[in-house]
Amino acid sequence: MDSKIMEALDMVLPLVNQITGEDYQISLCDRETALKTWKAKGFSMPAAVPGNKLDRNNPALAAMMDAMEKNKPSVSIMPKEVLGIPVRGILTPVSEGGEVVGLVVCARSLEKELEVKDKIHTLDERLNDSLDSVDSIAVEAKKLADQLADISRVAKTVSEKVEEGLKMVSTIQNNASRSNILALNASIEAARNGEAGKGFAVVASEMGTLAQVSGNSAKEIMQSLKEITDEVEKVTKAVMEANVAATTQAETTQEVTDNINDITRLVSDITGI
């Protein structure tokens, strides 16, 4: 081996696997002969037999000779169907003094790399599915928030109407109380008038009875309206709590969506390498 650079490569190439941490099969050739081959540990592929002349009739060896003649590196990938595993081969001409003096053939298994890419692709699909699900949740959360807002508005309207009803019932109670007092005074005056006041006494008695019935009915209505008010307040409180939960859910869903989008972009970047 007359070339200094070829002698240096003969010493360095055996250390490539150790230096890089990768598993390569490496061959060193001069312009006519295969000099040495360092086998890979994890896979095996045909190589130029050390000591044998390069034969152009062999397509693989012819490609090596072409790379040296053209002084142009080349990269090729052999599919799994050829060797049982996918392999990337790199032919690198070696120059010294402006002339090509040899060739380094480097092969590396792509099996793990393709497995990783397949897994990343699967992850990408799962992330997209998750993103669709999260989007659906976000849409439903918005619908829920809108529905809760509608319920809150209805509850507020009911509360306002009940308040108006309470005011009217209060007025009825006041009128009933005054009517009762008037009926009592009329009864007293009827009694003072003796026989002449008997007819008026009957009317006064009926007025008192009506006032009493009105007052009792007003109390019952007032009690019912207060119960309605209490229930409306409970509904309003529950709606407010649910609205806060829905808003929080929507915000959390948006955060999850943003995170999934970030991961999806990273996965796309990785698969594009």
HUBEL-V763182 format. One record per helix or strand of 3 or more residues. SS is the DSSP state (a for helix, b for strand). FROM is the first residue (numbers start at 1). TO is the last residue. If there is no record, write none. Layout:
# HUBEL-V763182
ss=SS from=FROM to=TO
ss=SS from=FROM to=TO
This chain:
# HUBEL-V763182
ss=a from=4 to=20
ss=b from=24 to=30
ss=b from=33 to=38
ss=a from=59 to=70
ss=b from=74 to=78
ss=a from=80 to=83
ss=b from=87 to=96
ss=b from=99 to=109
ss=a from=111 to=192
ss=a from=194 to=271
